[in-house]
Amino acid sequence: MGEAPVREDGTVTRSAEYVGSFPVDDCCLDDQMEQLHTQLKSLKACKRRRSVSLKFSIKGVKMYNEDETTLLMAHALRRVSLSTARPIDAQFAFVSHNPGSTDAQLYCHVFKARHARAAQFLNLLLCRCFQLCYLEKHPEEAQEYSVGSAPRRNPSLLNHGFPLSVSALVSFRRAPFRGLLPGSKKSQKSLDDQYSSQDEVFPTSSPSLVRKKAIRNKVLRSGAYRSFTFTPLKQRSVQERLTASQEKDQDKTPARRSRAPSLAETEEALAQAVWYWAGIATDSSYSLLADDVLGSYLLCPHPKKPKCGSLIIRFPSGLITHLIENTRKGKFLLEKCKTEFTSISELIEHYTENQDDLPCLLNCARVNHCYEWEENTSKLPSVKLHKSLNKAKIKSTHRKEWV
């Protein structure tokens, strides 16, 4: 599907067909997911659809008409509870409150994509919005990246490992400096001109002749000597140019940092970002996964074998870690399973449609961990407290926080 078109404000626009909406019952998350998929199956043959444009960002989801001239619907991301898809029927859906309404009723908005991959992409976009929103609200739970340390001092033309005594300079004729300065353009001069300019910077005369000439020009007093640390005017200018160039480069790239997470990704990169919960610390990802839908998963290095990958899945019994083994044929094999795959994406796609030896199917749906039940959030405690309340009620059959 290529790369998602992204505006400067981080909004991604995709086209789809709006099928409609239906009310969602107030029940536990797992029962609610079964209800959603039952309803989606019944709507797969619905012919009453309207072509629309969907705009995704970490602020929310907006639906425009096909020409993007009329806003039809706008949902703040904090009022969207979950996102799901049925690629087999090219369906994408999300659950939310009616915009601006204090009504407790939730609705599932259903869309028909052009094909299965398009439906997957729409779901990945909204799931990634959930993750980026969480990162924005909880920067303390962001993954720490290694930052390269800057050098303590700038390299100097006078610090190339050469001895600085006068006796050592008797046989020293030209400093080995024939490269272009960082950031400088190529000169059109001939090779001879380059050598002559270098001779002006680093004189080829012996130290004794240099000393006598300096005394005649009253640069040095009699009895003084000129060592290699004495900087002529032209050498000093070259040194200043090198220092300025290095400082400029350090200002541009002060440290090695990872690129900021965004929605501007190709389909493959976006899928990996969602699967790896990119940007969120591993420990935080574990706790969020425990509160997610049944069959949700996290790709990460294996806790006991860091060089190997693992798939952590939320099963009815809790979080279970499955090692992803590399076979001799260069294929991937999920621990305790028999089927081999040529890629991780093929493995995930297979177990999303086929249960095989797993306790349940993998689920592409994701919960919005920044979801807020109340419309007026000014009087509510922080989202962190809200999430902990959800965790306490996750086993109840009737709850209103996760829908």
Disulfide bonds with the S-S distance in Angstrom:
none
